[in-house]
Amino acid sequence: MKYLVIADIHSNLEAFEAVLEDAHNHGGFGHAWCLGDVVGYGPDPSACISLLKTLDPVCVCGNHDLAAVGKIDIGDFNSDAARANRWTSGQLSGDDRDFLLGMPEVLVLDDFTLVHGSPRSPLWEYIAHAFTASDNFRCFDTKYCLVGHTHVPFVFEQDQTSVNEGHMDNGDTLRLGDSRLIINPGGVGQPRDGDPRAGYAIYDSEERAFYHYRVAYDIETTQARMEKAGLPGLLVSRLGSGV
């Protein structure tokens, strides 16, 4: 079975549609796993939720998802993120809110633990360095953990003495073996590794392999829609640089 693994759509419909088209061009998928932050930052929260629901996905919630429905305080957000989240909240229908509220913080599926941030702090902690990953390997019982939140595609591998860190590039294949892993498929709607293309992964359970992909999308259209909505300029401009 093939699984689409996505994170951090962030209300970016053009990026999300490009990912789905690209995934089908790479052989398609049977199921979808979403690692949170469906909304926030971008101009199309409701449309992204509607499109995601057509995939009948397995989803965990992100901090922006719960903030948009008033479940967590936005006091820890920076000013641009808070402003965008308040705008996002006003765009959501009752069904949108129900969908976001229905997502758990943690899911365990066979050998995988799914969270947004980290197994230790599912909504807030960023796993961006080996020392943080090392601490978090003690916080889940499965062999593998899938995370989002950093918007950067990476893999952390635990061996008997250390934790090794690696970045995943477009076209890379990650074969699952005996090592425990923490894997981030990258961000769909707002990449932050210097590559503005949308990032995602396909997991093939028969081959026991992750395939990482990047796909270009119509960034200018998304930016124009953000400007029309009055969303913060920094959030608009950073889409073009991927930082």
C-alpha positions as CSV (number, residue, x, y, z in Angstrom):
1,M,0.0,0.0,0.0
2,K,1.1,3.5,-0.8
3,Y,0.6,6.4,1.7
4,L,0.7,10.1,1.0
5,V,2.5,11.7,3.9
6,I,2.0,15.5,4.2
7,A,2.4,18.2,6.8
8,D,1.9,21.9,7.2
9,I,-0.5,22.6,4.3
10,H,-1.1,26.0,5.9
11,S,-4.1,27.1,3.9
12,N,-2.0,27.1,0.6
13,L,-4.4,25.6,-1.9
14,E,-2.1,26.0,-4.9
15,A,0.7,24.1,-3.2
16,F,-1.7,21.4,-1.9
17,E,-3.2,20.8,-5.4
18,A,0.3,20.6,-6.9
19,V,1.3,18.0,-4.4
20,L,-1.7,15.8,-5.1
21,E,-1.1,16.1,-8.9
22,D,2.5,15.3,-8.5
23,A,1.8,12.3,-6.2
24,H,-0.5,10.9,-8.8
25,N,2.2,11.3,-11.4
26,H,4.5,9.2,-9.2
27,G,2.1,6.3,-9.1
28,G,-0.6,7.6,-6.8
29,F,-1.5,6.5,-3.3
30,G,-4.2,4.6,-1.4
31,H,-4.3,6.4,1.9
32,A,-3.2,9.8,3.2
33,W,-1.5,10.7,6.5
34,C,-1.5,14.3,7.5
35,L,0.7,15.6,10.3
36,G,-1.1,18.8,11.2
37,D,-1.3,22.5,10.5
38,V,-3.8,22.2,7.8
39,V,-4.6,25.9,8.3
40,G,-2.8,29.1,9.3
41,Y,-0.7,31.6,7.3
42,G,-2.3,31.1,3.9
43,P,-5.4,32.4,2.1
44,D,-7.6,29.3,1.6
45,P,-8.2,27.5,4.9
46,S,-11.7,26.2,4.2
47,A,-10.8,25.1,0.7
48,C,-7.8,23.2,2.0
49,I,-9.9,21.5,4.6
50,S,-12.5,20.5,2.0
51,L,-9.8,19.1,-0.4
52,L,-8.1,17.2,2.5
53,K,-11.4,15.6,3.5
54,T,-11.8,14.1,0.0
55,L,-8.8,12.0,0.7
56,D,-10.5,10.4,3.8
57,P,-7.2,11.1,5.7
58,V,-5.7,10.0,9.0
59,C,-4.8,13.3,10.6
60,V,-3.2,14.7,13.8
61,C,-3.7,18.3,14.8
62,G,-1.2,21.1,14.8
63,N,-0.9,24.2,16.9
64,H,-2.3,26.4,14.2
65,D,-5.3,24.1,13.7
66,L,-6.3,24.3,17.4
67,A,-5.5,28.0,17.7
68,A,-7.9,28.7,14.8
69,V,-10.8,27.1,16.7
70,G,-9.9,28.7,20.0
71,K,-8.7,25.5,21.6
72,I,-5.2,26.9,22.5
73,D,-4.1,30.5,23.2
74,I,-2.2,32.3,20.5
75,G,-0.2,34.2,23.1
76,D,2.9,32.2,22.1
77,F,2.6,33.0,18.4
78,N,4.6,35.8,16.9
79,S,2.6,38.8,15.8
80,D,2.3,37.8,12.1
81,A,1.3,34.3,13.0
82,A,-1.3,35.5,15.5
83,R,-2.7,38.0,13.0
84,A,-3.0,35.3,10.3
85,N,-4.6,32.9,12.8
86,R,-7.3,35.5,13.8
87,W,-8.1,36.0,10.1
88,T,-8.2,32.2,9.5
89,S,-10.6,31.7,12.4
90,G,-13.1,34.1,10.8
91,Q,-13.0,32.1,7.5
92,L,-14.0,28.7,9.0
93,S,-17.4,27.1,8.7
94,G,-19.0,25.0,11.5
95,D,-18.0,21.9,9.6
96,D,-14.4,23.1,9.2
97,R,-14.2,23.7,13.0
98,D,-15.6,20.2,13.7
99,F,-13.0,18.7,11.4
100,L,-10.1,20.5,13.1
101,L,-11.5,19.8,16.6
102,G,-11.8,16.1,15.8
103,M,-8.1,15.5,15.1
104,P,-6.1,13.9,17.9
105,E,-2.7,15.1,19.0
106,V,-1.1,11.7,18.7
107,L,-1.9,8.6,16.6
108,V,-0.2,5.2,16.6
109,L,-0.5,3.2,13.4
110,D,1.3,-0.1,13.4
111,D,5.1,0.8,13.5
112,F,4.4,4.5,13.3
113,T,3.7,7.3,15.8
114,L,2.2,10.4,14.1
115,V,2.5,13.8,15.7
116,H,2.8,17.4,14.6
117,G,5.6,18.7,16.7
118,S,7.3,16.0,18.7
119,P,6.2,12.9,20.7
120,R,7.3,14.8,23.9
121,S,5.3,17.9,23.1
122,P,2.9,17.2,20.1
123,L,1.8,20.8,19.5
124,W,4.8,23.0,20.2
125,E,8.2,21.4,20.1
126,Y,10.4,21.6,17.0
127,I,12.7,18.7,16.3
128,A,15.4,20.5,14.3
129,H,18.6,19.1,15.8
130,A,20.0,15.8,16.8
131,F,20.1,16.6,20.5
132,T,16.3,17.3,20.5
133,A,15.7,14.2,18.5
134,S,17.8,12.1,20.9
135,D,15.5,13.2,23.8
136,N,12.4,12.4,21.8
137,F,13.4,8.9,20.9
138,R,12.6,8.1,24.5
139,C,9.1,9.5,24.2
140,F,7.5,7.0,21.7
141,D,7.4,3.2,21.7
142,T,7.0,2.5,18.0
143,K,9.9,2.0,15.6
144,Y,9.2,5.1,13.6
145,C,7.8,8.6,14.3
146,L,6.5,11.0,11.7
147,V,6.5,14.7,12.5
148,G,6.0,18.1,10.8
149,H,6.1,21.6,12.3
150,T,9.6,22.6,11.2
151,H,8.6,22.7,7.5
152,V,12.0,21.1,6.7
153,P,12.4,17.5,5.3
154,F,14.7,15.5,7.5
155,V,15.4,12.1,9.0
156,F,17.0,11.4,12.4
157,E,18.4,7.8,12.9
158,Q,19.1,6.3,16.3
159,D,21.9,3.8,16.5
160,Q,23.4,2.3,19.6
161,T,25.6,5.2,20.5
162,S,24.2,8.3,18.8
163,V,21.6,10.0,16.7
164,N,22.5,10.9,13.1
165,E,20.8,13.7,11.2
166,G,20.1,13.9,7.4
167,H,18.2,16.2,5.1
168,M,16.0,14.7,2.4
169,D,16.2,16.2,-1.1
170,N,13.9,15.8,-4.1
171,G,13.9,12.2,-5.3
172,D,15.7,10.8,-2.3
173,T,14.7,7.3,-1.1
174,L,14.8,6.3,2.5
175,R,14.8,2.5,3.1
176,L,13.4,1.3,6.4
177,G,15.7,-1.1,8.2
178,D,16.5,-2.0,11.8
179,S,17.1,1.6,13.0
180,R,14.5,3.7,14.8
181,L,13.8,6.9,12.8
182,I,12.1,10.2,13.2
183,I,11.0,11.4,9.7
184,N,9.7,14.8,8.6
185,P,8.2,14.9,5.0
186,G,8.7,18.7,4.7
187,G,6.1,21.4,4.4
188,V,3.4,21.6,1.7
189,G,2.4,25.2,2.1
190,Q,5.3,27.1,3.5
191,P,8.7,25.3,3.1
192,R,11.6,26.7,5.2
193,D,14.7,25.0,3.9
194,G,15.5,27.5,1.2
195,D,13.6,25.6,-1.5
196,P,10.2,27.2,-2.1
197,R,8.8,24.1,-3.8
198,A,6.1,22.2,-1.9
199,G,7.5,19.1,-0.1
200,Y,5.9,15.7,0.7
201,A,6.6,12.0,0.8
202,I,5.1,8.7,-0.4
203,Y,5.5,5.7,1.9
204,D,5.4,2.3,0.2
205,S,4.6,-0.3,2.8
206,E,5.5,-3.2,0.6
207,E,8.9,-1.8,-0.4
208,R,9.3,-0.4,3.2
209,A,10.6,2.9,1.7
210,F,9.9,6.6,1.8
211,Y,10.2,8.6,-1.3
212,H,10.6,12.4,-0.9
213,Y,9.5,14.8,-3.6
214,R,9.4,18.5,-4.2
215,V,7.0,20.2,-6.7
216,A,6.8,23.7,-8.0
217,Y,3.5,25.5,-7.7
218,D,2.0,28.9,-8.6
219,I,3.5,30.9,-5.8
220,E,2.5,34.2,-7.3
221,T,-1.2,33.3,-7.2
222,T,-1.0,32.3,-3.6
223,Q,0.8,35.5,-2.7
224,A,-1.8,37.6,-4.6
225,R,-4.6,36.0,-2.7
226,M,-2.8,36.6,0.6
227,E,-2.3,40.2,-0.2
228,K,-6.0,40.6,-1.1
229,A,-6.9,39.0,2.2
230,G,-4.7,41.5,4.0
231,L,-2.4,38.9,5.5
232,P,1.0,39.9,6.8
233,G,3.6,40.9,4.2
234,L,6.4,38.7,5.7
235,L,4.2,35.7,5.3
236,V,3.6,36.6,1.7
237,S,7.2,37.3,0.8
238,R,8.8,34.3,2.4
239,L,6.9,31.9,0.1
240,G,9.1,33.0,-2.7
241,S,12.3,32.2,-0.9
242,G,11.3,29.1,1.1
243,V,12.7,30.4,4.4
